[in-house]
Amino acid sequence: MVDTITIDDLDRQLAQCLGVDGRASFSQLAEVLDVSDQTVARRYRRLRSAGVLRVVGLKARKQLGSLGWFLRIRCVPGAGPAIAAALAGRADTAWIQLLSGNTEVLCTLRGDAREDREVLLAKLPRGERIVDVTAHSLLHMFTGGPDALGFLQVLPAQKVEPLRQPFRESHADGHVELGELDFALFDALGVDGRASHAELAATTGWSESTVRRRMDQLRAVGVLYFDVELDMPVFGFRSATWLWLSVPPADLAAAGEALAKFPEVAYAAATTGAANLAACVICRDESEFYEFLTAKAATLPGVQRVETAPIIRTLKQASPARSPIAAGAR
């Protein structure tokens, strides 16, 4: 990462647009941003080469039968970084983060519903440094992934609407069997979600027309989506915090839906466990987070208990493939 890179509003607007459609062409992005194609291309390449922004293509877990799991791993002081690094090296993990003074590690497991849960938990690093592990199955996602960059707050929703992929109701609940090409595509798109069809064809060994057609099919049935990984501090957001809320089942849906409407909330999901609603809140600083907590989170229906856990460091973001962004993310 280039520490001296300067981020301006056009960079933030570009990041917001890519959050709506990570595969949008430079000409489409330029039309929304009212600048030239060359300016958009130059800005994107600058941000990506500096290691502060990356578009990745991912499998949509819901369409494959499982949203995955949260693991909260509590450890002795000083042990967190090594445990997090070991988890980040695995292909079935995402969002590896050190919380609460490096004494807690949070990660998402990508295990399919068919996979034995006991096997997933058995893969954890062993040793006396881990003092407690809790596993939380993700039941329902209220917000996250695409279109979860509302905290940038630089462009009105109607401005980026032309980039939004049309909803194809006839395909929304479609079923697709993944094959060799699909797994190769996900591997390549997990490194660079904006790789050209020609580049993907060269990487996977399939023809460009086959790659293009298959990507269109995967997007149509909702199995493939695109996310944006950001170096949050570089973009001006130095306070990232997990909220763990305990909500009666009767209020869970209403609380989750209300939480998802706040632009500061980058992710919100219902989970199993005593704290059955989890959310990641992105703010510019601790003062802004305090305002969110007291003026917004306080209005959620039915909340009985709130636990906050600041993110000290992010070692891995959404993609199974690590990127330089994680080295600077907080």
C-alpha positions as a printed Julia matrix, in Angstrom:
330×3 Matrix{Float64}:
   0.0     0.0     0.0
   1.17    3.54   -0.75
   0.85    5.41    2.55
   0.89    8.87    0.95
  -1.99    8.32   -1.48
  -4.61   11.05   -1.31
  -8.29   10.15   -1.61
 -10.78   12.75   -2.85
 -14.53   12.78   -3.47
 -14.17   11.4    -7.0
 -12.32    8.38   -5.61
 -15.09    7.85   -3.05
 -17.75    8.22   -5.73
 -15.95    5.66   -7.88
 -15.8     3.25   -4.96
 -19.52    3.73   -4.34
 -20.31    3.06   -8.01
 -18.21   -0.1    -8.01
 -20.14   -1.21   -4.93
 -23.3    -1.11   -7.04
 -21.76   -2.93  -10.02
 -18.15   -4.01   -9.74
 -18.11   -5.08  -13.42
 -19.48   -1.81  -14.82
 -17.42   -0.59  -17.77
 -15.31    2.53  -17.52
 -17.7     4.25  -19.95
 -20.71    3.38  -17.76
 -18.91    4.65  -14.67
 -17.81    7.8   -16.5
 -21.38    8.62  -17.5
 -22.57    8.41  -13.89
 -19.6    10.38  -12.56
 -19.69   13.04  -15.31
 -16.02   12.61  -16.19
 -14.15   11.03  -19.09
 -13.55    7.31  -19.54
  -9.83    7.96  -19.3
 -10.24    9.72  -15.94
 -12.2     6.8   -14.5
  -9.7     4.25  -15.8
  -6.77    6.24  -14.44
  -8.4     6.68  -11.03
  -9.34    3.01  -10.74
  -5.89    1.76  -11.72
  -4.26    4.17   -9.3
  -6.42    2.98   -6.4
  -5.95   -0.68   -7.22
  -2.2    -0.49   -7.78
  -1.85    1.41   -4.48
  -3.6    -1.49   -2.74
  -6.47    0.54   -1.29
  -9.33   -0.79   -3.45
 -10.07   -4.14   -5.05
 -13.17   -5.54   -6.8
 -13.72   -9.25   -6.21
 -16.19  -11.77   -7.61
 -17.71  -14.1    -5.03
 -20.13  -16.98   -4.62
 -23.44  -15.93   -3.09
 -23.76  -18.3    -0.15
 -27.56  -18.01    0.13
 -28.08  -19.37   -3.38
 -25.87  -22.36   -2.51
 -27.8   -23.33    0.61
 -25.87  -21.7     3.45
 -24.8   -18.22    4.53
 -21.91  -19.69    6.5
 -20.8   -19.24   10.09
 -19.29  -16.64   12.39
 -16.58  -17.88   14.71
 -15.7   -15.76   17.74
 -12.42  -16.98   19.15
 -11.24  -15.59   22.48
  -7.56  -16.03   23.24
  -4.88  -15.05   25.73
  -3.25  -11.6    25.28
  -0.73  -11.62   22.45
  -2.03  -14.78   20.78
  -4.61  -13.12   18.5
  -2.35  -12.13   15.57
  -0.93  -15.65   15.12
  -4.36  -17.29   15.31
  -5.82  -14.77   12.87
  -2.94  -15.29   10.44
  -3.44  -19.07   10.53
  -7.16  -18.67    9.77
  -6.5   -16.14    7.01
  -4.37  -18.67    5.17
  -7.33  -21.0     4.65
  -9.5   -20.86    1.51
 -12.72  -21.43    3.47
 -12.46  -18.27    5.57
 -13.25  -14.59    5.06
 -13.35  -11.4     7.14
 -10.57  -12.32    9.56
 -10.44   -9.53   12.12
  -8.73   -8.83   15.43
 -11.12   -7.32   17.97
 -11.03   -5.86   21.44
  -7.35   -5.37   22.11
  -6.22   -8.42   20.12
  -7.85  -10.82   22.59
 -10.61  -11.89   20.18
 -10.53  -13.1    16.59
 -13.6   -13.02   14.38
 -13.87  -14.93   11.12
 -16.49  -16.14    8.71
 -16.44  -19.78    7.62
 -17.62  -20.5     4.1
 -18.78  -24.06    4.8
 -21.68  -25.31    2.69
 -24.81  -26.62    4.41
 -23.83  -30.14    3.34
 -20.5   -29.97    5.13
 -20.29  -31.44    8.61
 -20.24  -28.64   11.16
 -18.07  -30.64   13.48
 -15.44  -30.95   10.76
 -15.43  -27.17   10.3
 -14.84  -26.57   13.98
 -12.22  -29.32   14.17
 -10.04  -27.38   11.71
  -9.41  -24.58   14.2
  -5.84  -24.05   15.39
  -5.26  -26.03   18.58
  -3.42  -24.97   21.69
  -3.82  -23.44   25.09
  -3.73  -19.94   23.59
  -7.42  -20.3    22.63
  -9.6   -20.02   25.72
 -13.1   -20.0    24.16
 -14.8   -20.51   20.8
 -18.42  -19.74   19.94
 -19.91  -20.61   16.55
 -22.88  -18.69   15.17
 -24.77  -19.92   12.12
 -25.82  -17.06    9.83
 -29.59  -17.3     9.39
 -30.53  -14.23    7.37
 -28.61  -11.31    5.9
 -30.3    -7.93    6.12
 -27.56   -6.0     4.34
 -24.03   -6.62    3.14
 -22.01   -7.41    0.07
 -23.16   -5.4    -2.97
 -24.54   -1.94   -2.27
 -23.18   -1.92    1.31
 -21.07    1.21    0.92
 -23.75    3.61    2.09
 -21.37    4.98    4.71
 -19.46    6.76    1.91
 -22.49    9.06    1.46
 -21.13   10.86   -1.6
 -23.7    10.18   -4.32
 -27.5    10.08   -4.0
 -29.13    6.72   -4.71
 -30.81    7.92   -7.9
 -27.44    8.95   -9.34
 -26.03    5.41   -9.22
 -29.31    3.69  -10.14
 -28.35    3.28  -13.84
 -25.52    0.97  -12.75
 -27.77   -1.4   -10.87
 -28.19   -4.82  -12.44
 -31.85   -5.43  -13.39
 -33.66   -7.86  -11.12
 -34.49  -11.01  -13.05
 -37.38  -12.5   -11.12
 -37.62  -15.57  -13.35
 -34.05  -16.5   -12.37
 -34.03  -15.33   -8.76
 -34.66  -18.77   -7.28
 -32.91  -20.68  -10.01
 -30.71  -23.62   -9.21
 -27.31  -24.11  -10.77
 -24.83  -26.94  -10.5
 -21.28  -25.68  -10.24
 -18.64  -27.33  -12.39
 -14.95  -27.12  -13.21
 -15.27  -23.86  -15.12
 -17.24  -22.23  -12.29
 -14.67  -23.09   -9.64
 -11.88  -21.79  -11.89
 -13.83  -18.57  -12.47
 -14.43  -18.02   -8.76
 -10.73  -18.54   -8.07
  -9.77  -15.95  -10.68
 -12.5   -13.44   -9.82
 -11.6   -13.71   -6.14
  -8.26  -12.14   -7.06
  -9.54   -9.59   -9.58
 -13.26   -9.16  -10.12
 -12.66   -6.79  -13.04
 -10.42   -9.14  -15.02
 -11.45   -9.06  -18.68
 -13.16  -12.01  -20.32
  -9.99  -12.55  -22.34
  -7.88  -12.64  -19.18
 -10.33  -15.02  -17.51
 -10.3   -17.25  -20.58
  -6.5   -17.41  -20.48
  -6.54  -18.17  -16.75
  -9.24  -20.86  -16.85
  -8.36  -22.48  -20.17
 -11.89  -22.06  -21.56
 -12.9   -19.97  -24.56
 -13.74  -16.29  -24.11
 -17.31  -16.78  -25.38
 -17.87  -19.66  -22.93
 -16.5   -17.6   -20.05
 -18.71  -14.63  -20.93
 -21.83  -16.77  -21.27
 -21.22  -18.65  -18.03
 -20.61  -15.47  -16.04
 -23.88  -14.03  -17.34
 -25.68  -17.22  -16.26
 -24.14  -17.2   -12.79
 -25.07  -13.55  -12.26
 -28.61  -14.13  -13.56
 -29.35  -16.8   -10.95
 -27.64  -14.82   -8.19
 -24.76  -17.22   -7.58
 -22.08  -14.72   -8.67
 -21.89  -11.21   -7.24
 -19.21   -8.55   -6.97
 -17.96   -6.83   -3.84
 -15.5    -4.01   -3.16
 -12.68   -4.32   -0.65
 -11.42   -1.0     0.73
  -8.65    0.2     2.97
 -11.04    1.97    5.33
  -8.58    4.33    7.08
  -7.25    5.59    3.74
 -10.83    6.38    2.7
 -11.3     8.31    5.96
 -13.07    5.72    8.11
 -11.03    4.98   11.24
 -13.74    3.57   13.47
 -15.08    0.11   12.59
 -17.03   -1.75   15.25
 -19.04   -4.94   15.57
 -22.34   -4.79   17.41
 -23.75   -7.96   18.96
 -27.39   -7.42   19.9
 -29.79   -9.63   21.81
 -33.32   -9.28   20.44
 -36.49  -11.32   21.18
 -37.47  -13.45   18.14
 -40.67  -11.45   17.7
 -38.63   -8.27   17.14
 -35.68   -9.76   15.26
 -36.88   -9.08   11.7
 -37.98   -5.52   12.49
 -34.75   -4.72   14.31
 -32.61   -6.17   11.51
 -34.49   -4.34    8.79
 -34.28   -1.04   10.7
 -30.56   -1.56   11.3
 -29.94   -2.23    7.61
 -31.36    1.2     6.68
 -28.62    3.1     8.5
 -25.85    4.06    6.04
 -23.16    3.37    8.65
 -24.12   -0.32    8.73
 -22.0    -2.22    6.2
 -23.3    -5.62    7.26
 -26.17   -6.93    9.38
 -27.35  -10.51    9.86
 -29.5   -12.64   12.13
 -27.49  -15.4    13.79
 -27.87  -18.22   16.25
 -26.76  -17.61   19.81
 -27.66  -15.33   22.71
 -26.57  -12.31   20.65
 -28.78  -13.05   17.65
 -28.25   -9.91   15.58
 -24.76   -8.95   14.39
 -23.77   -5.75   12.59
 -20.58   -4.09   11.4
 -20.7    -0.3    11.75
 -18.3     1.96    9.82
 -17.73    5.52   11.04
 -15.15    8.24   10.54
 -14.14    8.33   14.19
 -15.22    7.34   17.69
 -17.34   10.47   18.12
 -19.38    9.58   15.05
 -19.78    6.02   16.33
 -21.0     7.36   19.68
 -23.64    9.39   17.86
 -24.68    6.29   15.92
 -24.91    4.21   19.07
 -26.92    6.7    21.11
 -29.09    8.28   18.41
 -29.67    5.42   15.95
 -28.98    2.03   17.5
 -30.9     3.17   20.56
 -34.08    3.41   18.45
 -34.06   -0.24   17.35
 -37.14   -2.18   18.48
 -36.87   -4.82   21.21
 -33.12   -4.7    21.81
 -32.34   -6.07   25.28
 -28.55   -6.03   25.25
 -25.78   -4.55   23.1
 -22.13   -5.59   23.07
 -19.6    -3.53   21.12
 -16.26   -4.86   19.84
 -13.96   -2.44   17.99
 -12.04   -3.83   15.03
  -8.33   -3.44   15.73
  -7.1    -4.91   12.45
  -8.5    -6.71    9.39
  -6.27   -9.45    8.02
  -8.63  -10.66    5.31
 -11.73   -9.24    3.67
 -14.49  -10.78    1.55
 -12.45  -12.83   -0.9
 -10.78  -16.17   -0.12
  -7.69  -14.67   -1.77
  -5.89  -12.19    0.46
  -4.91   -8.81   -0.92
  -2.51   -6.02    0.12
  -5.54   -4.1     1.42
  -5.65   -6.25    4.54
  -2.22   -5.05    5.57
  -3.53   -1.53    6.05
  -7.15   -2.17    7.06
  -8.22   -1.45   10.6
